[in-house]
Amino acid sequence: MKLIVTGGNGFIGSEICRQAISRGIRVVSISRRGAPKRREPWMEDVLWFKADIFDTHAWKGVLEKGDQVVHTVGILLEKRKKKLTYDRMNGESVITVAHTAAKAGISTFAMISASDAPPFIKGYIQAKRKAEEYLKNQPFRSMIFRPGFVYGPGRKGTAFIAALTRFGLRIPLAGKMLGAYAPVHVSHLAAAVLESLEKPEIQGILDINAIRRTAQTVSGREDHT
């Protein structure tokens, strides 16, 4: 049995791959760019499979019965000329991978979703919610992670935004508005995902608080908000 990470060379996906390798898990990343341009020692232990996630015939052969899948593919801003829309990347990509994974007999499917999104990118969250509904009716155990604002060293400027958000959370009126965007460090999110994969009793939606609690059982650290 192995772990398949779609979008494994991205911000969240690469951290999941890194931590999975440290746990001794066999890891396969599927992404259109293949291996990351940067090189780190742990990357040598990942099988970097280069393929378009929508071309299922190109990658479905890496799936085996019992495998676990973590889907991290998604976009924050649309690029319609390149067909990178919310519906396609945040919704259809999940459904495509989940359908293919179900046919292969995988045991668990985890999706990186989001707690909420600002009104001006309403389509972002609508597409993710549509994908979440699809997962509820599949034969495998599904887990939907809904973090707030994910920050970390792999994404420039996010630590500053996270600090501002934490400050805003302390202000009564602003705190109510910003609650859905409470910062979660990418390493804590990855730890929560991997820990949840190992516990068959965990399934369904994991909100910001559940992600923190699960991550703390691994690291003993707290993501202060």
C-alpha positions in Angstrom: 0.0 0.0 0.0 1.2 3.5 -0.8 0.2 7.1 -0.7 -0.7 8.9 -3.9 -0.5 12.7 -3.7 -2.0 14.6 -6.6 -0.2 18.0 -7.0 2.6 16.7 -4.9 5.1 19.3 -6.1 2.9 22.2 -4.9 2.9 24.2 -1.7 0.7 21.9 0.4 1.3 18.7 -1.6 5.1 18.8 -1.2 4.9 19.2 2.6 2.6 16.2 2.7 5.1 14.2 0.6 8.0 15.3 2.8 6.3 14.3 6.0 5.1 11.0 4.6 8.6 10.1 3.5 9.8 10.8 7.1 7.2 8.4 8.3 8.5 5.6 6.0 5.5 5.8 3.7 5.8 4.9 0.0 4.8 8.1 -1.9 3.8 8.8 -5.5 3.2 12.3 -6.7 1.1 13.0 -9.8 1.3 16.4 -11.3 1.7 18.0 -14.7 5.2 19.3 -13.9 6.6 16.1 -12.4 9.4 16.6 -10.0 10.0 20.0 -8.4 12.8 22.2 -9.8 14.4 22.5 -6.4 16.1 19.5 -5.0 16.1 18.3 -1.4 17.3 14.9 -0.1 13.8 13.5 0.8 12.7 14.0 -2.8 14.8 11.1 -4.0 12.4 8.8 -2.2 9.3 10.1 -4.0 8.2 8.7 -7.4 7.4 11.9 -9.3 4.9 10.9 -12.0 4.4 13.6 -14.7 0.9 13.6 -16.1 -2.2 15.8 -16.7 -4.5 14.9 -13.9 -7.5 14.9 -16.3 -5.7 12.4 -18.6 -6.6 9.4 -16.3 -5.3 6.8 -18.8 -1.8 8.3 -18.3 -1.7 7.7 -14.6 -4.4 5.3 -13.4 -1.9 2.5 -13.7 -0.1 3.7 -10.5 -3.2 3.1 -8.4 -3.5 -0.2 -6.6 -6.2 -1.7 -4.4 -5.8 -0.3 -0.9 -3.8 2.8 -1.8 -4.6 6.1 -0.1 -5.0 9.3 -2.1 -4.6 12.9 -1.0 -5.8 15.4 -3.5 -4.2 18.8 -3.3 -4.8 20.2 -6.8 -6.6 23.6 -6.9 -6.3 27.2 -7.8 -6.9 30.5 -5.9 -7.3 32.7 -9.0 -8.8 31.7 -12.3 -6.9 31.9 -15.6 -9.8 31.3 -18.0 -7.7 31.7 -21.2 -5.7 28.7 -20.0 -8.9 26.8 -19.0 -7.8 27.1 -15.3 -11.3 27.8 -13.9 -12.6 27.1 -10.4 -15.1 24.6 -11.7 -12.4 22.6 -13.5 -9.5 22.8 -11.1 -11.3 23.0 -7.7 -14.3 20.8 -8.6 -13.8 18.6 -11.6 -10.3 17.6 -10.8 -11.4 16.1 -7.5 -14.3 14.3 -9.1 -12.1 12.9 -11.9 -9.5 11.6 -9.5 -12.0 10.2 -7.0 -13.9 8.4 -9.7 -10.7 6.8 -11.1 -9.5 6.0 -7.5 -12.8 4.3 -6.6 -12.7 2.1 -9.7 -9.1 1.0 -8.6 -10.4 0.1 -5.1 -8.4 2.6 -3.1 -9.2 2.6 0.6 -9.1 6.3 1.5 -9.5 9.6 -0.2 -8.5 12.9 1.4 -9.3 16.3 -0.2 -7.8 19.7 0.7 -10.7 22.0 0.7 -11.2 25.3 2.5 -13.2 26.8 5.4 -14.5 29.7 3.3 -13.6 32.2 0.6 -14.1 36.0 0.2 -17.3 37.0 -1.8 -15.3 38.2 -4.8 -14.1 34.6 -5.4 -17.3 32.9 -4.6 -16.8 30.4 -7.4 -13.7 29.1 -5.6 -15.6 27.8 -2.6 -18.7 26.7 -4.6 -16.6 24.4 -6.7 -15.0 22.8 -3.7 -18.3 22.3 -2.0 -19.6 20.5 -5.1 -16.6 18.2 -5.0 -17.2 17.5 -1.3 -20.7 16.4 -2.0 -19.5 14.0 -4.6 -17.1 12.4 -2.2 -19.8 11.6 0.3 -21.3 9.0 -2.0 -18.2 7.1 -2.9 -17.2 3.6 -1.6 -14.0 4.7 0.0 -13.4 6.4 3.4 -13.3 10.1 2.6 -11.8 13.0 4.6 -12.4 16.7 3.7 -9.9 19.1 5.3 -11.2 22.7 5.6 -8.3 24.8 6.8 -8.4 28.6 7.0 -5.4 30.6 5.6 -2.5 28.2 5.0 0.9 29.8 5.4 4.5 28.7 5.5 8.0 29.1 4.1 7.1 27.7 0.7 4.8 30.6 -0.1 6.3 34.1 0.1 4.4 36.7 2.0 2.0 34.3 3.7 3.7 34.6 7.2 3.0 38.3 7.2 -0.6 37.9 6.1 -1.0 35.2 8.8 0.3 37.6 11.4 -2.2 40.3 10.3 -5.0 37.8 10.4 -4.1 36.7 13.9 -4.1 40.3 15.0 -7.5 40.9 13.4 -8.9 37.8 15.2 -8.3 39.6 18.5 -10.6 42.5 17.6 -14.2 41.6 18.5 -16.0 42.7 15.2 -13.1 41.8 12.9 -12.6 38.5 14.7 -16.1 37.3 13.7 -15.4 38.1 10.1 -12.0 36.5 10.0 -12.8 33.4 12.0 -13.1 31.3 8.8 -9.6 32.4 7.7 -7.7 31.6 10.9 -4.1 30.8 9.9 -2.9 27.2 9.8 0.8 26.4 9.2 1.3 24.1 6.2 3.4 21.7 8.3 0.5 21.4 10.8 -2.0 20.8 8.0 0.2 18.1 6.5 0.7 16.4 9.9 -3.1 16.4 10.4 -3.7 14.8 7.0 -1.1 12.0 7.6 -2.2 11.4 11.1 -5.8 11.1 10.0 -4.9 8.7 7.2 -3.6 6.3 9.9 -6.8 6.4 12.0 -9.7 4.6 10.2 -12.2 6.1 12.6 -11.6 9.6 11.2 -13.7 10.6 8.3 -15.9 13.4 7.0 -15.2 17.1 7.4 -12.3 18.3 9.5 -12.6 22.0 10.3 -9.8 24.3 11.5 -10.1 23.2 15.1 -10.1 19.5 14.2 -7.0 20.1 12.0 -5.2 21.8 14.9 -6.1 19.1 17.4 -5.0 16.3 15.1 -1.7 18.0 14.3 -1.0 18.7 18.0 -1.1 14.9 18.7 1.9 14.6 16.4 4.0 17.7 17.0 2.9 18.9 20.4 3.0 22.4 19.0 0.1 24.8 18.7 -0.6 27.1 15.8 -1.5 30.3 17.8 -4.4 32.4 16.5 
